[in-house]
Amino acid sequence: MHSPAEADASVEELRAALAAHGITLPSLGIDLPAFASRCPTRPLIALGNCNLLTAQALAAALRKGAA
């Protein structure tokens, strides 16, 4: 079972990695209902919504990283 602290650390690591590419996902965070379930095996990270420009920047960063 994963701890809330581990989930928080993962969110912050992802936030920092995205920021290194100039990308901000304002609603990035832990999906709180995942912790409320009866059998929480892995917390879910909510990436949230983003606008078209952010989606394009994210896709470009992923393509660049895969090259």
C-alpha positions, 0 to 999 in steps of 0.5 A: 500500500502506498502512503499519502506522503509518497503520493504527494512526493510523486505529484510534486516530482511531476509538477517539477518535471512539467515546469522544467518544460514550461508546462503547468497543470493547475489542477494536478493533484491527488485524487482524494476519493481514491484514498476513501475507497475500501481497498486503496491499493494505489493512489490516483494522480489527477492530471486535470484539465488543460487548455489547447496550448498546454496540451500541445506543449505537453505533447511536444515535450513528450515527443522530444523526450521519446526521441 
